[in-house]
């Protein structure tokens, strides 16, 4: 949010409406480990200058609180929070991408008093570029994954060399 703030301010926006789920997951830093049985989740999001508001039907797992600065509510409460914010002095102006925002969502937000301005999401480009810390973590993850696969391959080879029967379930259990 801190990195996007200058782009939002320059465009005269209080925030950006985020509809694509991959972008929303990235901005909110939420993945399947916080939400039960989900790799991504159906939601609508607004990245304000200092906070992300998500409206979704999926509730986070118990004990898996959203990251600091991310408010997760029902879709109804999300829309009401936007309505309240839009009614404050100065209103609420959000950027939105016409290519990813449905006409229905756009009309709903405008009916709630939100001013919408067609504007590319600053997050779309930001998530493609990796910081040195992200690259370091990716490298570590790849090394751990490669090591696990090599250990598994050595185990399978040793079992087969001994004449042991190795099933898919055996491989899955060993990898786990």
matplotlib code that plots the C-alpha trace (Angstrom):
import matplotlib.pyplot as plt

x = [0.0, 2.9, 4.4, 1.0, 0.1, 2.0, 0.2, -3.2, -2.5, -1.3, -4.5, -6.6, -7.9, -8.6, -8.1, -8.4, -11.2, -9.6, -11.6, -9.1, -8.7, -5.0, -4.4, -6.7, -4.9, -1.5, -2.6, -4.3, -1.5, -4.2, -3.9, -5.5, -3.8, -6.0, -9.2, -10.6, -10.5, -9.5, -6.5, -8.1, -11.4, -14.3, -14.3, -14.3, -11.6, -10.7, -7.1, -7.3, -4.1, -3.6, -5.9, -7.4, -11.1, -12.4, -16.0, -16.4, -18.6, -15.7, -14.7, -11.1, -10.1, -10.2, -6.9, -5.9, -6.3, -5.9, -2.6, -2.4, -4.2, -6.6, -10.3, -12.4, -16.1, -19.2, -20.0, -23.0, -20.9, -18.1, -20.6, -22.1, -18.6, -18.0, -21.4, -20.5, -17.1, -18.5, -21.0, -18.2, -16.9, -14.7, -16.5, -14.8, -13.1, -11.9, -10.0, -11.3, -10.3, -13.2, -11.8, -12.0, -15.0, -18.5, -21.1, -23.2, -20.5, -19.7, -23.4, -23.8, -20.8, -22.0, -25.5, -23.7, -22.3, -18.8, -17.2, -15.4, -12.6, -11.3, -7.7, -5.2, -4.5, -1.0, -0.9, -1.0, 2.5, 3.8, 3.1, 5.0, 8.3, 9.9, 11.8, 15.2, 13.5, 10.9, 13.6, 15.6, 12.5, 11.6, 15.2, 15.0, 11.6, 12.9, 16.0, 13.9, 11.5, 14.4, 16.0, 12.7, 12.2, 15.9, 15.5, 12.3, 13.8, 16.8, 14.3, 12.2, 15.4, 16.7, 13.3, 13.2, 16.8, 15.9, 13.0, 10.4, 7.0, 6.4, 2.9, 1.7, 0.4, 3.9, 5.4, 2.8, 3.3, 7.1, 6.9, 4.5]
y = [0.0, 2.3, 1.8, 2.4, 5.5, 8.0, 6.6, 6.8, 10.4, 11.5, 10.1, 11.8, 8.5, 7.4, 3.8, 1.2, -1.3, -4.8, -7.5, -10.0, -12.7, -13.2, -9.5, -9.4, -12.4, -10.7, -7.3, -8.7, -11.4, -14.0, -17.6, -20.9, -21.4, -18.7, -19.8, -23.3, -25.4, -22.4, -21.7, -18.3, -16.9, -15.1, -11.6, -7.9, -5.7, -2.1, -1.1, 2.3, 4.2, 2.6, -0.5, -3.2, -4.0, -7.3, -8.4, -12.2, -15.1, -17.2, -16.8, -17.1, -20.3, -19.9, -18.6, -17.5, -13.8, -11.7, -9.7, -6.3, -3.7, -6.1, -6.0, -9.1, -8.7, -10.1, -8.6, -6.8, -5.2, -4.4, -2.5, -0.7, 0.3, 1.8, 3.6, 5.1, 6.2, 7.7, 9.8, 11.3, 14.8, 14.6, 11.4, 8.3, 8.2, 4.8, 3.8, 0.8, -1.2, -1.3, -4.5, -6.4, -4.7, -5.9, -3.3, -4.6, -4.0, -0.5, 0.5, -0.9, 1.1, 4.3, 3.7, 3.5, 7.0, 5.9, 8.0, 5.8, 6.8, 4.5, 4.0, 1.1, -0.7, 0.2, -3.3, -5.2, -4.1, -4.2, -7.8, -8.9, -7.3, -9.1, -7.5, -8.8, -10.4, -12.1, -13.4, -14.7, -16.5, -17.9, -19.3, -20.9, -22.5, -23.8, -25.3, -27.0, -28.4, -29.6, -31.3, -33.0, -34.3, -35.6, -37.4, -39.0, -40.1, -41.7, -43.5, -44.8, -45.9, -47.7, -49.5, -50.6, -51.8, -53.9, -55.4, -53.7, -52.8, -49.0, -47.7, -44.2, -44.1, -45.1, -42.2, -39.8, -40.9, -40.7, -37.2, -36.1]
z = [0.0, 0.8, -2.6, -4.4, -2.3, -4.6, -7.7, -6.0, -4.8, -8.2, -9.8, -7.1, -5.8, -2.3, -3.3, -6.0, -6.6, -7.1, -8.8, -10.3, -7.6, -8.1, -7.7, -4.6, -3.0, -3.6, -2.3, 0.8, 1.3, 1.8, 0.5, 1.1, 4.5, 6.0, 4.3, 4.5, 1.3, -0.8, -3.0, -3.9, -2.8, -4.3, -3.0, -3.9, -2.6, -2.2, -1.5, 0.3, 1.0, 4.3, 4.5, 2.4, 2.7, 1.5, 1.1, 0.8, 1.7, 2.9, 6.6, 7.6, 9.6, 13.4, 14.6, 11.1, 11.4, 8.2, 8.0, 9.7, 7.6, 6.0, 7.0, 6.0, 6.2, 4.5, 1.0, 2.6, 5.3, 2.8, 0.7, 3.7, 4.9, 1.4, 1.6, 5.0, 3.8, 0.7, 2.7, 4.8, 3.9, 0.8, -0.3, -1.7, -5.1, -6.3, -9.4, -11.3, -14.3, -16.8, -18.3, -15.0, -13.3, -14.1, -15.0, -12.2, -9.6, -11.0, -10.9, -7.3, -6.1, -7.8, -6.2, -2.9, -3.5, -4.5, -7.2, -9.7, -12.1, -14.8, -13.8, -14.2, -11.0, -9.6, -8.1, -11.4, -12.3, -8.7, -8.3, -11.3, -10.1, -7.2, -4.4, -3.4, -0.3, -2.5, -4.8, -1.9, -0.5, -3.9, -4.3, -0.8, -1.6, -4.9, -3.3, -0.6, -3.2, -5.4, -2.4, -1.4, -5.0, -5.2, -1.8, -3.0, -6.3, -4.4, -2.0, -5.0, -6.8, -3.7, -3.1, -6.7, -6.6, -3.6, -5.5, -3.3, -4.7, -4.7, -5.2, -5.8, -2.2, -0.9, -2.8, -1.6, 2.0, 1.8, 0.3, 3.0]

ax = plt.figure().add_subplot(projection="3d")
ax.plot(x, y, z, "-o")
ax.set_aspect("equal")
plt.show()
